[in-house]
Amino acid sequence: MAKGSLLVGWGEIIPGREKTAKATLNNAMQYCVRLQLEGKIESFEVVLLEPHGSDLSGFVLITGDKETVAKLRVEDEFVSMMVAVQLVHRNVKVVGAYTGGALHALFGMWDEQEEKLLLG
């Protein structure tokens, strides 16, 4: 089973939506717990960042089977959750990520493409 990861990041809370943002984050965490209990994902980690002048305030890193994690992006419940997050946060992003062994595979691809570039 190849590992896959998905980063779901968000920026600052839209002013006036602070309480809704907290409830939305709680709902998202319950969703991730359920995905984990159902075996759809292996793990998730929530990270809130200290103020640092960027448009990224926090993120959730979801990890599991590469194909299953990739399919999450188009499932209605996931999309609905992302819509809810977009209504309370700026700069919402969903990005595939490489961790662990998948990172080594990516470096292999990097080496392969670099070699093609040098030969071409």
C-alpha positions in Angstrom: 0.0 0.0 0.0 1.6 3.3 -1.2 1.3 6.1 1.3 -0.3 9.4 0.3 -0.8 12.6 2.2 -3.1 15.6 1.8 -2.5 19.0 3.3 -5.6 21.1 4.0 -4.4 24.6 5.0 -6.2 27.8 5.9 -5.4 31.5 6.5 -6.8 34.1 8.8 -10.3 33.9 10.1 -12.7 36.3 8.3 -13.6 39.0 10.9 -16.9 38.4 12.6 -16.8 34.6 12.0 -14.6 33.6 14.9 -17.2 31.4 16.7 -18.3 29.8 13.5 -14.6 29.1 12.6 -14.1 27.3 15.9 -17.2 25.2 15.3 -16.1 24.5 11.8 -12.7 23.3 13.0 -14.4 21.0 15.5 -16.6 19.6 12.8 -13.6 19.0 10.6 -11.8 17.2 13.4 -14.8 14.9 14.0 -14.9 14.2 10.3 -11.2 13.2 10.4 -11.6 11.0 13.4 -14.5 9.3 11.7 -12.4 8.7 8.5 -9.7 7.2 10.7 -12.1 4.9 12.6 -13.6 3.8 9.3 -10.1 3.0 8.0 -10.3 5.5 5.2 -7.2 7.3 6.5 -4.3 6.2 8.6 -3.8 9.3 10.6 -4.2 13.1 10.7 -2.5 15.9 12.5 -3.8 19.4 13.1 -1.2 22.2 13.3 -1.9 25.8 14.3 0.9 28.2 13.5 2.1 31.1 15.6 1.8 34.5 14.0 4.4 34.8 11.3 3.3 37.1 8.5 2.2 34.5 6.0 -1.2 33.6 4.6 -1.1 30.2 6.3 -2.5 30.1 9.9 -2.8 26.3 10.2 -3.3 23.0 8.5 -4.3 19.4 8.8 -2.0 16.7 7.3 -4.0 13.6 6.4 -2.1 10.4 5.7 -3.3 7.0 4.3 -3.4 4.9 1.2 -2.4 7.1 -1.7 -5.4 6.3 -3.9 -7.9 6.6 -1.0 -6.5 9.9 0.2 -6.6 11.2 -3.4 -10.2 10.2 -3.8 -11.2 12.2 -0.7 -10.8 15.5 -2.6 -13.8 14.7 -4.8 -16.1 13.1 -2.2 -19.2 15.2 -1.5 -18.7 15.3 2.2 -15.0 16.4 1.9 -16.0 19.1 -0.6 -18.8 20.3 1.7 -16.4 20.5 4.5 -14.0 22.6 2.4 -16.9 25.0 1.5 -17.6 25.4 5.2 -13.9 26.2 5.9 -13.9 28.7 3.0 -16.8 30.5 4.5 -14.9 31.3 7.7 -11.2 31.4 6.6 -9.2 33.1 3.9 -6.7 31.3 1.7 -8.0 27.8 2.0 -5.9 25.3 0.1 -5.9 21.5 -0.5 -2.6 20.2 -1.7 -1.2 16.7 -2.2 1.9 16.1 -0.1 4.8 13.7 0.0 6.0 12.2 3.3 8.1 9.2 4.4 8.6 6.6 1.6 6.6 8.6 -0.9 9.2 11.4 -0.4 11.9 9.0 -1.5 9.9 8.0 -4.6 9.5 11.7 -5.5 13.3 12.2 -5.2 13.7 9.2 -7.5 11.5 10.9 -10.1 13.4 14.1 -9.5 16.7 12.4 -10.3 15.2 10.7 -13.4 13.9 14.0 -14.8 17.2 15.8 -14.0 19.0 13.1 -15.9 16.7 13.5 -18.9 17.3 17.2 -18.8 21.1 16.8 -18.8 20.9 14.3 -21.7 18.5 16.4 -23.8 
